[in-house]
Amino acid sequence: MTIKKRGEKIERSEPGKKGAATLSTTVYQELRADLLAGRLKPGEKLRAEALGQRFSIASSPIREALNRLVSEGFVLLEDQKGFRVAPVSESELRELVLARCWIDGAAVTESIREFDVAWEESLVLSLHRLSRVSRWAKADATTPDSAWEELHREFHRTLVAGCGSRWIRRISEQLFDAAERYRLLAAQHIPERNELDEHKAIVDACLARDASKAVKLLEAHYGMTFSVIMESPNAPEQ
């Protein structure tokens, strides 16, 4: 069975071997995107029946998708209460920032130690691409431009890519997604900030093969994001 999206509906063709898995994956991807973007709010109930109506499918693929999100920590499953969006808190955000500093700091240090031309070129290119896109699509926009978001993700992915460990890269990306949820919940209240300068300073330190400086700049970058989130009206409570 093949599927395609049209708005928020999923159209189904004739059943085949991959039908259930494909449906579940599509629902998972859409719900995950909604969670990261803050369109599904912390604590919001996720009823399989209502989601089934939204996607025009049975509840089984919906539950499979929700269980995948439970395993990633974005959704909670409570006895007698069902699924709901995982809550946010200052303590969890602090823990995420600390974990990112540890994991990404180690990855950047190793990337610099293993420095090669391919990583250097990809790092310069990812920064260049990010610099050419405005964070806000419009002057009065309340959420960052989707193109900027993807390039920002790719920049941080590239930053740790030279470490040589797929496990470290995978954990780094999981932590990025978890922290991104907090950032996007507060995005419309985040003040103007020279993020590009912060990114450039990190790249310059990497190209200079100064691991200590690069890690300190990266930690300051994550720390600044934590501060602006906690100063926003949508800051998570302790």
C-alpha positions in Angstrom: 0.0 0.0 0.0 1.3 3.4 -0.8 0.2 6.6 0.9 0.4 10.3 0.3 -0.4 13.3 2.4 -3.0 15.9 1.4 -3.3 18.5 4.1 -3.8 16.6 7.3 -5.4 13.6 5.6 -3.7 10.4 4.6 -5.0 8.8 1.4 -4.7 5.0 1.0 -4.4 3.0 -2.1 -5.0 -0.8 -2.3 -3.6 -2.8 0.7 -0.2 -4.3 0.4 2.6 -5.7 2.5 3.9 -2.4 3.8 0.6 -0.8 4.5 0.4 -0.7 8.3 4.1 0.1 8.8 3.9 3.0 6.2 0.8 4.4 7.8 2.3 4.3 11.3 5.5 5.9 10.1 3.7 8.7 8.3 1.6 9.5 11.4 4.7 9.3 13.6 6.5 11.8 11.4 3.6 14.3 11.4 3.0 14.0 15.1 6.7 14.3 15.9 6.9 17.5 13.7 3.9 18.9 15.6 5.5 18.1 18.9 8.8 19.7 18.1 7.2 22.8 16.6 5.0 23.2 19.7 1.7 22.8 17.8 0.9 20.0 20.4 1.2 21.6 23.8 2.8 20.0 26.9 0.2 18.0 28.8 -2.2 17.9 25.9 -4.2 14.6 25.6 -3.6 12.5 22.5 -6.7 10.4 21.9 -6.2 7.7 19.4 -9.8 8.1 18.2 -9.5 11.8 17.6 -6.2 11.3 15.8 -7.7 8.5 13.8 -10.4 11.0 12.5 -7.7 13.6 11.7 -5.7 11.1 9.6 -8.7 9.1 8.4 -7.2 5.8 9.5 -7.9 3.1 12.1 -6.5 3.5 15.6 -3.9 0.7 15.4 -1.3 2.7 13.3 -2.0 5.7 15.5 -1.1 3.7 18.7 2.0 2.3 17.1 3.1 5.9 16.2 2.3 7.1 19.7 4.3 4.3 21.3 7.3 5.2 19.2 7.0 8.8 20.5 6.7 7.4 24.1 10.1 5.6 23.5 11.6 8.9 22.5 10.3 10.7 25.6 8.0 13.1 23.7 4.8 11.4 24.8 3.7 9.8 28.0 1.4 6.8 28.5 -0.3 6.7 31.8 -2.4 3.9 33.2 -6.1 4.5 32.9 -5.4 7.9 31.3 -3.9 7.2 27.9 -1.4 9.2 25.9 -0.5 12.8 26.4 2.3 15.2 25.4 5.2 15.0 27.7 5.4 18.0 30.1 8.3 20.4 30.1 10.3 21.7 33.1 13.2 23.9 33.9 15.0 20.9 35.5 14.7 18.8 32.4 15.9 21.7 30.2 19.0 22.1 32.5 19.7 18.4 32.2 19.3 18.6 28.4 21.7 21.5 28.1 24.3 19.8 30.3 24.0 16.5 28.3 24.4 18.4 25.1 27.5 20.2 26.4 29.0 16.8 27.4 28.1 14.9 24.2 28.7 17.6 21.7 31.8 18.9 23.5 33.3 15.4 23.3 32.3 15.0 19.7 33.8 18.4 18.7 37.0 17.7 20.5 37.3 14.3 18.7 36.4 15.9 15.4 39.2 18.4 15.8 41.6 15.7 16.9 40.7 13.7 13.8 40.6 16.8 11.6 40.3 16.2 7.9 39.6 18.2 4.8 36.1 16.6 4.3 34.9 17.8 7.7 36.5 21.2 7.3 34.7 21.7 4.0 31.4 20.5 5.2 31.6 22.7 8.3 32.4 25.8 6.2 29.7 25.0 3.7 27.0 24.4 6.4 27.8 27.7 8.0 27.7 29.5 4.6 24.3 28.0 3.8 23.0 29.0 7.2 24.3 32.5 6.8 22.3 33.0 3.5 18.9 32.4 5.1 17.1 34.7 7.5 15.9 33.2 10.7 12.5 34.8 10.2 10.7 34.5 6.9 8.9 37.8 7.5 9.5 40.7 9.8 6.3 40.0 11.8 6.8 36.2 11.8 6.2 34.5 15.2 8.0 31.3 14.3 11.4 30.8 12.6 11.5 30.1 8.9 11.4 26.3 8.2 14.4 26.6 5.8 16.5 28.2 8.5 15.4 25.5 11.0 16.6 22.8 8.7 19.9 24.5 8.0 20.4 25.2 11.7 19.9 21.5 12.4 22.3 20.5 9.6 24.9 22.9 11.0 24.8 21.3 14.4 24.8 17.8 12.8 27.9 18.7 10.8 29.6 20.1 13.8 29.8 16.7 15.5 30.0 14.6 12.3 33.8 14.4 12.3 34.0 12.5 15.6 33.8 9.1 13.8 31.1 7.6 16.1 27.6 7.0 14.7 26.4 6.4 18.3 27.6 9.8 19.4 26.1 11.4 16.4 22.8 9.7 17.0 22.7 10.7 20.7 23.6 14.3 19.7 20.7 14.4 17.3 18.3 13.0 19.9 19.4 15.6 22.4 19.1 18.4 19.7 15.5 17.4 19.0 14.6 17.3 22.7 16.1 20.7 23.3 14.6 22.0 20.1 11.1 21.4 21.5 11.8 23.8 24.3 13.3 26.4 22.0 10.4 26.4 19.6 7.9 26.6 22.4 9.5 29.9 23.3 10.5 30.9 19.7 8.1 33.8 19.3 9.4 35.5 22.4 13.1 35.0 21.8 14.8 38.4 21.4 17.1 39.3 18.6 20.5 37.7 19.0 23.6 37.3 17.0 23.3 33.5 16.6 25.2 33.6 13.3 28.2 35.3 15.1 28.1 32.6 17.7 28.1 29.8 15.1 30.9 31.5 13.2 33.0 31.8 16.3 32.6 28.1 17.0 33.6 27.2 13.4 36.6 29.6 13.5 37.8 27.8 16.6 37.4 24.4 15.0 39.3 25.5 11.9 42.0 26.8 14.1 42.0 23.4 15.8 41.5 24.9 19.2 39.3 22.3 20.8 39.3 24.0 24.2 38.1 27.3 22.8 35.5 25.6 20.5 34.0 23.6 23.4 33.8 26.8 25.6 32.1 28.7 22.8 29.7 25.8 22.2 28.8 25.6 25.9 28.2 29.4 25.9 26.0 29.1 22.9 23.8 26.4 24.5 23.9 28.4 27.8 22.6 31.5 26.0 19.8 29.6 24.5 18.8 28.2 27.9 18.8 31.8 29.3 16.6 33.3 26.6 14.1 30.4 26.9 13.9 30.8 30.7 13.4 34.6 30.3 10.5 34.1 27.8 6.8 34.2 28.9 6.6 30.5 27.8 9.4 29.4 30.1 8.9 26.0 31.6 8.2 25.9 35.3 10.3 24.1 37.9 
